[in-house]
Amino acid sequence: MTKFKLLLLILASCTLMFIGWVVLGCYYWLHQQHTITIICCLLAFVCALGQFAALAFTLRERAFQQMYQTLSSNDINHE
């Protein structure tokens, strides 16, 4: 698995975990368990930070790949 695919997988898993924590927090909010709701919201916030970090690393890796392709296509052998 390439680094780019791994970062996309991390991004997708953080997104699904974020949705799950929000839904679980709403469930506990309806059942008047506010302490668990606050914990779910904090975990959803951590997942959102994970999404931002994974997206930043994904875009960085993509830029490096494009830069490498550009440099390798412009490489001229003078023999």
Secondary structure, 3 states (H helix, E strand, C coil): CCHHHHHHHHHHHHHHHHHHHHHHHHHHHHCCCHHHHHHHHHHHHHHHHHHHHHHHHHHHHHHHHHHHHHHHHCCCCCC
